[in-house]
Amino acid sequence: MVISDSSYAFVNYSKEANVLCISWKLKPDTEQFRNLYWQVLQFVKNSPNIRFYSTDISRIGPLDAEQEAWLSREYYPQVSDIIGEDIYAAVIFSEGHFKALVNNYIASQLLPLHEFIHFNYFTVKEEAMDWLLYMQKGQDLAIFAKS
């Protein structure tokens, strides 16, 4: 199901896989970035139990510091309030971005930690989806074991 398709991003939700995917096409400006994430959150509010996400930034490179800070300080707390459970997020970036991160790693400014979000990082979309599906199966087994 397509949630949004603009010149700068494509967002869809796969009900079968229970994964919401954001694929950035072009580097968004601040307003586009925030509006897209608010649109995603509105969809999540109306579709409970979406706990698995994929964000593909391979075409745009890293998010800037302002975007990261906004997500951490404003957006993620609202996500936590709405979902109320742990979520799993696969971030996909280019091989070049990955190499730059490894070669130029510098600890960033301290932002709040959000322990309810479990991030994992990939350079191949299929591997990201495999991880999300694996995490879902683990959650299903944990629920089954409790009953």
ROLUM-886742 format. One record per residue (C-alpha): x, y, z. Coordinates in Angstrom, 3 decimals. Layout:
! residues N
[[X; Y; Z]] ...
This chain:
! residues 147
[[0.000; 0.000; 0.000]] [[1.462; 3.340; -1.086]] [[1.352; 5.938; 1.672]] [[3.202; 8.703; -0.165]] [[4.999; 9.117; -3.478]] [[6.627; 12.486; -4.052]] [[9.631; 13.772; -5.957]] [[11.809; 13.291; -2.856]] [[10.472; 10.115; -1.152]] [[8.433; 6.965; -1.609]] [[6.667; 5.466; 1.421]] [[4.817; 2.181; 1.392]] [[3.473; -0.351; 3.852]] [[3.593; -4.065; 3.132]] [[0.781; -5.677; 5.086]] [[2.098; -9.169; 4.261]] [[5.553; -8.397; 5.666]] [[4.201; -5.919; 8.258]] [[6.977; -3.463; 7.326]] [[6.674; 0.254; 6.626]] [[9.362; 1.457; 4.206]] [[10.657; 4.959; 3.513]] [[12.893; 5.334; 0.462]] [[14.414; 8.769; 0.002]] [[14.862; 9.776; -3.645]] [[16.272; 13.282; -3.162]] [[17.677; 15.132; -0.159]] [[14.634; 16.733; 1.477]] [[14.558; 20.217; 2.919]] [[13.566; 20.595; 6.568]] [[9.858; 21.081; 5.845]] [[9.671; 18.092; 3.461]] [[11.552; 15.916; 5.932]] [[9.319; 16.747; 8.876]] [[6.087; 16.607; 6.872]] [[6.909; 13.134; 5.566]] [[7.649; 11.800; 9.030]] [[4.451; 13.361; 10.441]] [[2.512; 11.720; 7.585]] [[4.074; 8.363; 8.454]] [[3.210; 8.825; 12.127]] [[-0.397; 9.651; 11.237]] [[-0.592; 6.417; 9.223]] [[0.883; 4.470; 12.148]] [[-1.678; 6.016; 14.544]] [[-4.454; 4.619; 12.360]] [[-2.765; 1.246; 11.802]] [[-1.753; -0.160; 15.177]] [[0.943; -2.791; 15.609]] [[3.322; -1.522; 12.931]] [[6.611; -2.146; 14.695]] [[8.966; -2.859; 11.789]] [[10.438; -0.098; 9.638]] [[12.947; 0.372; 6.853]] [[14.545; 3.690; 5.876]] [[16.617; 3.770; 2.700]] [[18.974; 6.760; 2.607]] [[21.335; 5.251; 0.028]] [[20.477; 7.930; -2.587]] [[20.722; 10.943; -0.265]] [[23.594; 10.161; 2.080]] [[23.484; 10.844; 5.794]] [[20.811; 12.899; 7.448]] [[22.096; 16.247; 8.615]] [[22.581; 17.056; 12.302]] [[19.380; 19.124; 12.471]] [[17.320; 16.245; 11.050]] [[18.870; 13.737; 13.450]] [[18.276; 16.047; 16.405]] [[14.647; 16.649; 15.415]] [[14.000; 12.907; 15.109]] [[15.603; 12.216; 18.465]] [[14.150; 15.094; 20.463]] [[10.694; 15.541; 18.943]] [[9.672; 12.640; 16.739]] [[10.845; 9.492; 18.551]] [[9.185; 10.424; 21.867]] [[5.869; 10.726; 20.037]] [[6.466; 7.404; 18.297]] [[7.017; 5.838; 21.715]] [[3.797; 7.353; 23.073]] [[1.767; 6.099; 20.123]] [[3.204; 2.613; 19.704]] [[4.062; 1.858; 23.321]] [[6.230; -1.129; 22.418]] [[9.702; -1.802; 21.045]] [[10.158; -1.165; 17.345]] [[12.762; -2.373; 14.869]] [[14.276; -0.103; 12.238]] [[16.572; -1.122; 9.402]] [[18.581; 1.743; 7.920]] [[19.954; 1.204; 4.429]] [[22.792; 3.305; 3.117]] [[25.280; 3.144; 0.266]] [[28.567; 1.288; 0.430]] [[30.384; 4.628; 0.073]] [[28.442; 6.096; 3.002]] [[29.298; 3.031; 5.081]] [[33.016; 3.342; 4.268]] [[32.962; 7.047; 5.113]] [[31.325; 6.301; 8.466]] [[33.952; 3.715; 9.313]] [[36.905; 5.809; 8.131]] [[35.756; 9.146; 9.567]] [[33.931; 8.105; 12.703]] [[33.696; 10.877; 15.264]] [[31.368; 10.638; 18.237]] [[28.428; 12.925; 17.568]] [[26.804; 15.295; 20.003]] [[24.876; 13.593; 22.702]] [[21.255; 13.057; 21.799]] [[18.681; 11.322; 23.946]] [[18.773; 7.543; 23.770]] [[15.597; 5.790; 22.791]] [[15.928; 2.233; 23.990]] [[12.590; 1.195; 22.490]] [[14.049; 1.568; 18.972]] [[16.332; -1.234; 17.837]] [[18.363; -0.019; 14.865]] [[20.391; -2.147; 12.505]] [[22.359; -0.885; 9.507]] [[22.689; -2.377; 6.037]] [[24.040; -1.661; 2.571]] [[21.696; -4.160; 0.869]] [[17.915; -3.752; 1.041]] [[17.230; -7.500; 0.905]] [[19.425; -8.081; 3.957]] [[17.540; -5.351; 5.818]] [[14.209; -6.989; 4.997]] [[15.547; -10.418; 6.004]] [[16.572; -8.986; 9.385]] [[13.164; -7.376; 9.929]] [[11.385; -10.642; 9.088]] [[13.764; -12.546; 11.379]] [[13.000; -10.117; 14.216]] [[9.273; -10.591; 13.628]] [[9.630; -14.354; 13.900]] [[11.559; -13.901; 17.145]] [[8.738; -11.744; 18.505]] [[6.154; -14.337; 17.461]] [[8.101; -17.085; 19.249]] [[8.387; -14.979; 22.415]] [[4.635; -14.364; 22.439]] [[3.964; -18.051; 21.806]] [[6.308; -19.090; 24.656]] [[4.477; -16.791; 27.121]] [[1.083; -18.347; 26.383]] 
